[in-house]
């Protein structure tokens, strides 16, 4: 499970994500000749996986953009951790926070999942290590401890300063999970949210506010792309703060989505996000020649399967198609193939 995210376990005997075992979805090797063609191909990739995709991609040098419903509201899931990390980096470089100062992660913070969120015992880490855990492995406990120190107002102030008016964050991971339990009439005992969802009806899950951009942490692909561009172009804060954030995003440990769409030599620095039927990744793709592209991919599946490897891979395929269109350079045959074994 990817940090903030959660899935509802469902049995299925109809192959993987609706595709027959062994079926292969290949992307054409030629570059799309128009934005309309590229968008059509991206939509087809997600439709084949039983999902809808929302995409914005742009060249960092101003050489164009590609959009697929890029202004539609989307659920952020753990992508909301990027603005928190930016607020952290700005506070450090403004002298408001000592990155080496230790912080305690206790039982109240252990929500389940990766990092200190899943530890059996209390932990003591520096603020900078908590920020790294939050971005690199999507650690929910690290996120909430850091957010308490910074304050939600500080994160909202960063968003307002950057003109990101469509990005809404109203709390941390604990607040979101408590809301899910409350809406389902479950006891809020903290701990792993996945365990709380076992046996919950599918209809009840689909009604949750966590899947509704109007009622949860949300944004739009174009706006997240603008945030990434500001970070990469040193416009989101002091250059040293932006550089620190770029470094942390480059250390993400999850290679199964956007990075899976590109061959060796192409670097991807980004942040995934997963909750229920939502799977996302937003990041910057840098080619060997140094050209960079912001790519924000948000999805919503038609089913609540916990594991959707084909959809995870489709995020990489969509990113590859977008970058190929913007850069005009097809990648080697065999990269960004969506294969269901």
Secondary structure, DSSP 8 states (H G I E B T S, - for coil): --TT---------SSBTTB-TT-EE---SS--SSHHHHHHHHHHHHHHTTEEEEEEEEETTS--EEEESTTSEEE-GGGGHHHHHHHHHHHHHTTSS-TT-EEEE-GGG--SSSGGGG-SS-EEEEHHHHHHHHHHS--HHHHHHHHHHH-HHHHHHHHHHTT-TT-B----HHHHHHHHHHHHT-----S-HHHHHTT--HHHHHT-GGG-TTTSSEEEHHHHHHHHHHHHTT-SS-HHHHHHHHHHHTT----SSGGGGS-TT-EEEEEEEEETTEEEEEEEEE-TTS-EEEEEEEEEESS--S--HHHHHHHHHHHHHHHHHHH-----TTTT-EE--
